[in-house]
Amino acid sequence: MKPHPAQRVRNVSSPVTPHHGVRRIDLSSAQLASSELARDINRDIVLEFIRFRQPVSRVDLSRLSGLQPSTISAIVEDLMEEGWVREGAVVRGGRGRPSTMLLVNDDLVTLALDIRPGQAIVAVVDLSGHFLSHETVVTEAEPRAAIAKLVKKMRMLRSKHKDKTFEGVGVSVPGRIDPVTHRLLMAPNLGWEGFDIRAALEKGMGLQVEIDNDANACLLSELWFGRLDGIRNAVLVAVSEGLGTAILAGGQMHSGYNGLAGEFGHIPVDPKGPMCGCGQRGCWETVASSRVALDAYRKLSPRSHVGDIRTLLRMAQDGDAVAAKAIRTQAVALGRGLRLITAALSPERILITGELTACWELVGPVIQQELQRGMLAGPPPQLTTAGDGYLARLSGGAALLLQRHSHYHRSTHGTRARKPIRKGRAQKVERTSKV
């Protein structure tokens, strides 16, 4: 699958490795570096500096980016016209003219939606990643009824923030999305295969909708907020009722030819293991998902009633030995399964996200030990957490929307749409001060 423009380039702050000699170019898909592309790259770099250094002056942007002051002025003017950036306070320095500081427009927000089996979380997220509000919604198993309920909740949240400009809806789902039709291609735990979530939400909300796998959304969240600066090869493992993974390879998010790359959770690790929702036995997720910890606890303590993983994790943190043992069972299987990832992709970092990270002091050392044992050779990748699972999926959903906005185009009303904010530009491109 052809990568999204945001994924074809290196992060702004990452070092650029020099390449010598002649690099092979695939002429069937090569694109010339037009002046428009150069302007786009420069524009995205400037917007990134504003996001991460705000408040910042035009003079500082020129110094930080290396772009000419005239180029900065033109880009800032465009960003302000499109609504991404606003002017703030005027700062008087010791010498020279006063500087007007620039900030991202905090009136610009998105709706973020994280759909899970039986429930969903809806949030309002601003351009800086701040959550203005979020609510959990219990949903029906039938997709049309569930979407109708979610649309009602999102309209309610939108009405509470009438002073904000809503750019659209970013959605994360526990399944894979067909890159062409945007329908659910595979969702064993959700069971909505073939349903067009995107079209249903766009009809109900009248807003642009972007949708992707939850693990991809979590990885995008890490990239969006700069927590993977300098990392070129990483794998994120999202642990919930299932187990999903997302791949960063050579600085690019990779989803494969048909969007299914990275489904390590559905690789069998025990031919005699439990039946998986995908139809195979003993897949990695059948021995390492949150459901495994709950099942282990129920077997160890049949008379106890624990309904969800969050409760079990709190019990383990409070010193319940049986709960801790059940959680360790899941952690061991999770760590052993990481061999699939290290042997196949050899990443420099593995990130774990999901409710399990709330007990990282308990499970982290167990996963690390199994990761070390499973290495073919050499030291293991760095093992870290990626924060709270559902918040990461929500912020990733918001980033999906902002990154995938189309280039300048005319809407049905003839107005110019906002251009995307794309995280991860490789390097500054500037032909002259007139770029």
N, C-alpha and C positions, 0 to 999 in steps of 0.2 A: 504494500500500500504506500502511495506517495506520502512522505511526511508533511505535516503541517509546517508552514513557513516558520512558526515559532520554534520548531524542533530541528530545523536544519542548520542551526548555528550555535556557537558557543556562548556561554553566559558572559555578560559584560565584564565581570570582575575576574574571570578566569584567565590564566596566562595563555598566550597564544604560542603554540609550539611551531617553530619554523619548519617548513618542508623544503627540501632541496631536490633538484632534478625536475623531471616532467611527471606530473600527476595524471593518471589515466582519467579521462572524462567519458562518461556514458553519453554518447551523442544522441541517443534516443530520448533522453529526458533532460538534457542540459538546457539551461536558460542563460542568456546573456545578462551580464550585470548592467542593467539599464540605469539611467540617471534617476528614474522613479524608484527603483529598488534601493539605490544609495540614499535617497531622501527618506525612504521608509525606515531604513536601518538607523540613520542618524536620528530620526524622530523618536524611534523606540528607545534608543540609548538615552536621549534627553529626558524622556518621560520616566525612565527607570531611575535616573539620578534624582529627579524631583520626588519620586515616591520614597526613595530610601534616605534622602538627605534633607527633606523638607523641614523647615522653610529654607529656601535656598535662592540666591540672587542669580540674575542672568550672568553677571561677571563670574560668579563661582561655577556656574554651569559650563561656561567657556573654558575655564581653567581645568575643571574635572574631566571634561570630555575631549579637550583638545580641538574642538570646533571653533571656527571663527565667530566673533561676536555678532556679525551680521547674519550668519547661519542660525545661531541661537535665537536671535530676535525673530526671525521668520518662523522657526519651528514653534516657539512659544506662542506666537500670534495665532498659528493654526490650532494649537492645543487648547488655547483659551476659547477660540471661536467654536470648536467642537464640544466644549464643555468639560474636558478632562482636567483642566488646570484653572486655578483662580489666583488672583493677586492678593497678597496679605499686607502686612505692615510695611511701612517705609522706615528703613534703618539708615541712620546717618553715621558714617564712619569718621575716622580722624582726618582722612584726606579724600579728595575727589567728591563726586556727586553722590547724593543719597541713592540707596538701592531699594527697589521694591521687591519684597520677598515673594516667592512663588510656592504654592501648595497644591496638592491634588484637590479636586472639587469634592468636598465631603457631602455634598447634596446628591452626588451620583451614587446610586445603590443598585444592587441586584437582589432578586429572590433566589435563595439556594434551597434545593430540595434533595434530601437523602431518603431514598425509598428502601425499606427493609421488609422482610416477610412479616405481615401483620401490623406494621406501623411505619410511620415516616416522620421525619423531622423537617420543619419548614423554618427558614431564617431569612432575615433581612441583613445583608452584608454590604458595607461601604467599600470604596476603592482601596482603602488602606487595610482592609481585612477585619475591621471592627464589626462585631455582632451587635446590631441595634435591637434585635429581638429574635427569639427562636422558641418554637413550640412543638411538642410531640403530638402526633395524630394517630389514633388507632384506625387501621384501614381494613376494608373487606378483602377477601381473597379474590373476588371478581374484579378485574382491572378497571372496567368502566365505572363501576360504583366507587372504587377507591379513588380514581382520578377526580371524579365529581366532588368527592369530599375534600380532597386536597385543594382543588380550585377554590372552593368556598373558603377554606382557611387562608389561602394566599390572598384572596380578595380582601379578607378582613384585615390581614396584616398591612396590605397596601393602603387601605383606608386609614390606618393608624399613623401612616407616615406620608400624609398628603403633601408635605413640604419637600419631599424628595423626588428625584427623577429616577424612575425605574428603567433600567436598561434591558431587562429580560429575566429569564429563569435559567439557572444552571442546575442540572440534575445528575446525581450519582446513583447508580443501581448495582445490585449484586449479580451482575451478568455481563455478557459481551454484546456490544452493539454492532450491527451490520454497518460497515463504513459507507455503504452506498444507499441503503434504504433507511438507515437510522432506526430500524426496528430492533427489538430484542432478538438476538440470534441464539443465545443460550443463557438460561437463568434457572438452573436446577432447583435452587432454594426458593425462588420467588414464584416460578411457574407461570410467567406471563409471556412466554415465547411467542413471537410474531406480532405482539400487540404494539401499536404505534403510540408510545407514550408521548413522544415529541409533538405529533400532530394533535393529539387530544389536549395537551396542555396549551399549545398555541391557540387552539380554537377557544378554549375556556378562558384564557387570560388576555388574549390579544397582544401578546408579547413574544419576542424572539425566544426560542428555547434551544439550549444545547445540552446534550446528554452523553455520558460516557460511563464506563466501568468504574466501580468505587475505588479499586486499587489505583487505577490511573488518576482518578481525581485526587487521591491522597498524595501521590507522587508529584502531581502538578502543584499541589499546595506547598510542598517543600521547595519546589523550584521557584514558585511565585514569590515566596517570602525570603528567598535568598539563603535558605538553610543548606543548600547543596552547592554553594559556590565553590568552584575548584574541583568538584567531583564529576568525573566523566562516565563512570560505570557503576551503576547501583541497581539494586533490586529492592522494592518495597513489598512486604508481605502484610496483607490486611487480614486480620484474624477476627472472625465474628461467628455467625451461625454456619458460615462456610469459610473458605480460605482462598483468597485471591492474591495475585501478584502483578506488579507493574515493573517494566524494564526501562532503565536508562542505559543505553549502549553508545559509547563514543559521543556522549553529550546529547544524544537524541532519544526521545521517548519512542519506543519501538512496540508496535502492535501487530506486525506481520502482514501478510498478504490479505487476509480476510478478517483481521481484527481479533484473532484468537490467540495470538502469541502471548506466552506467559501464564498459561493455565496449568501451572505446576500442581495446583491443588487437585487436579483431576488426573494425575499420573498415579497408577497403582503402586503401592509400596508393600501391600500384603494381599496376595492372590486369594487368601481365604478370609479376608477381612469383611467388614460390614458392606452391605450394598450401598452404593453411592447414588445420589440423585441423577448422575449422568448415565447410569446404567451399568457401570463397572463395579467390581468389588475391590475393597481395600484401597481406595484412592487416599492420597495424603490427607485431604480434608476430613475423611471419615475417622481418622485417628488423631487429628491435631486441631480441630475446630473447637469452639466454645461448647458445643453440644457434647463433646467427649468428656470435658471436665464435669458437666452436669450429670451425665450418665454414670461416670465413675463415682461421684458422690452418692448418688442414689443406690448404687450397689453396695457401697461401704456403709451407708446409713439408710436402710430401706424405710424406716419409719419417719424420717425427716422429709420435709416438703420445701424444696428450694425451686422457685419458679424461673429464675433468670440468672445469668452469669454475673451481673453486677452484685446481686445479693451474695452469691457464693464467694466472690472476691472480697467483699467486705468482711465476711465471716473468717476468711483466711487471714486477713489483715488484723482481725481482732483476736487471733490466736487459736482459732478452731483447728485442731490438728487434722481432723478428717477432711475438712475443706482444703487445707493446705496440701494434703496428700493427693487429692483429686486434681488440684491445679498443677501440681508437679507432674502428674501423669500426662497432662496435655503438653506441658513444657518440654518434656523429654521427647515426645513424638514430633513436636514442632522443630526442635533442634536437630533431630536425626534427619528429618526431611529436607533440611537446608542443604544437605549433600547434593540433592537434585540441582539446586541453584549454583552451588560453587563449582560442581563438575561441568555443568553446561555453559555457564556464563562467566565464571571467575570475576565477580564484581569486587570493587574495592570497598564497598560499603553495603551492608544489608540493614534495612530499616524495618522495624516491627511496629505496626499500629493496630489499634483495637482496644477493647476493654481490658484485655490481659495486661496491658502496660501499666494499669493501676497498681499491680502487684509486682512491679519490675524487680524490686529488691529480693523477692522470692523466686521469680521465674528467670530473671536475667542470667544469673550464674549457671543455672541448669541448662538453658539454651546455649550459652557460651561454651560450656563444657562439651556438649554434644556436637556443636559446630566444629570445635577443634578436633574432636575424634573423627569426624567425617571428612577431613581434608585429604585430598589425594597427595598433596605435597605443599610445602611452604606454609607460611603463617595464614591464619584465617582472615577473612574480611573484617573490617571494623563493624561491630554490631551496636546499633543504637535504636532508640525508640523514635517514633514520629508523632508523639503527642497523643492527645485524646482522639480516639477513633472517629466518633461522629462529628466532632468539630472540624477535624481534618477533612472529612468527606464533604462537609458543607462549604468550607472555605475553598476546597478544590472545585466544587461545583460552581461557585461564583467565578473562580479563575477561568474555568472552561468557557463560560459565556464571554468574558472580557477578551480572552485570547482569540476566540473564533469569530468575532465580529468581522464581517466582510470588509474589503477595502471600500474606498469611496464609491458609493453607488446612489442611484436615484430611487427613492421609495415610490410607492404608488401615489403618494401625495406630491411627488416632485421635489422633496426636500433632501438635503444631503445628510446621509447617515453618519454616525460617528465611526471612526476608524478603530481597528482593534488595538489593544495594548498587548504587546507580545513580549513575554519574558524570555530571556536567554539569548539575546543577540550576541554574536560571536565577537565582533570587533568593530571599531569605528570605521566607517567608510565615508570619505570626503574627497570629492574631486577638486573643488575650489571653494572659496567662500560663498559661491553662488549655488552650491548643492541644495 
